[in-house]
Amino acid sequence: MSMHRLRIGMVQINTTVGDFRGNTQRILQAIVEGKSLGADLLTFPELAICGYAQWYSASGVEVL
């Protein structure tokens, strides 16, 4: 039985809240770069497409 290696890359990008097109473009650029580095699988932050605003979590703490 032959073993195959799976090269996994973790991607961190700077997102802009609500900039779906811009964030998607940055994701696509990261995919091209990851592929050129030999990655078989890339992972992205959970809110990479829509962006994440730090003040969302801060306002939640105030409610608590």
LINKA-V675082 format. One record per pair of residues at least 4 apart in sequence whose ideal C-beta (glycine too) atoms are under 8 Angstrom apart, sorted by the first residue. I is the first residue (numbers start at 0). J is the second residue. Records with the same first field share a line. If there is no record, write none. Layout:
I: J / J
//
This chain:
5: 39 / 40
6: 37 / 38 / 39 / 40
7: 38 / 39 / 40 / 41 / 42
8: 33 / 36 / 38 / 40 / 41 / 42
9: 41 / 42
10: 26 / 29 / 33 / 41 / 42 / 43 / 44 / 47
11: 44
12: 22 / 25 / 26 / 29 / 43 / 44 / 47
13: 25
14: 18 / 22 / 25 / 44 / 46 / 47 / 48 / 49 / 50 / 51
15: 21 / 22 / 50
16: 49 / 50 / 51 / 52
17: 49 / 50
18: 22 / 50
19: 23 / 48 / 49
20: 24
21: 25
22: 26 / 47 / 48 / 49 / 50
23: 27 / 48
24: 28
25: 29
26: 30 / 43 / 47 / 48
27: 31
28: 32
29: 33 / 41 / 43
30: 34 / 41
31: 35
32: 36
33: 38 / 41
34: 38
43: 47
44: 51
46: 50 / 51
51: 55
53: 57
54: 58
55: 59
56: 60
57: 61
58: 62
59: 63
//
